[in-house]
Amino acid sequence: MVTVGRVVRPHGNRGHVVIAPETDFADERFRVDEQVYVQRGEEIVALTVTASRPHAGRWIVGFGGVGSIDDAETLRDAELRIATEALRPLAAGTFYVHDLVGCEVRTTAGARVGTVARVDLGSGIPMLVVEGRGEVLVPFAREICRRVDPAGRVIEIDPPEGLVDLNRIAGR
């Protein structure tokens, strides 16, 4: 399963929640009658969307069986997931975040930089957070990421001079 959003907090007193989407297709994922899944203990529970609207870059969503602020509070910080098979195919040259995480990053000259720990999407351009000898932020841009092979678990980069060393966050 892949994460498509996280519950931030309850919203109002009818059991709705604020969701921070982790998908480019939030309007589809959080559409009324769609299902997402949460893990409660050892159990995976399906939640059906009963109400949904975008609000300030996030979504306000109601789920069946979640009818009060107390019910909604039990979902705080929950990861909302869908089955990998439910993902839509992407255009050539585009990738899902989960396809990039875990890939080994090396330069086109063959030097190992590290492994993609996560992808930060908060800025204008996605940043690969690469862990190796410290943490390195690598812009996920075609000019830098020359070959992306999720099946082979490799990303080859041609970084501008000094990017890896200057961008390395010491002690991480």
PyMOL commands that set and color helices and strands:
alter all, ss='L'
color gray80, all
select helices_A, chain A and resi 26-29+69-73+84-86+97-100+163-167
alter helices_A, ss='H'
color red, helices_A
select strands_A, chain A and resi 2-11+16-21+35-40+43-55+58-63+79-82+104-107+112-120+127-132+135-139+145-149+154-157+168-169
alter strands_A, ss='S'
color yellow, strands_A
deselect
rebuild
show_as cartoon
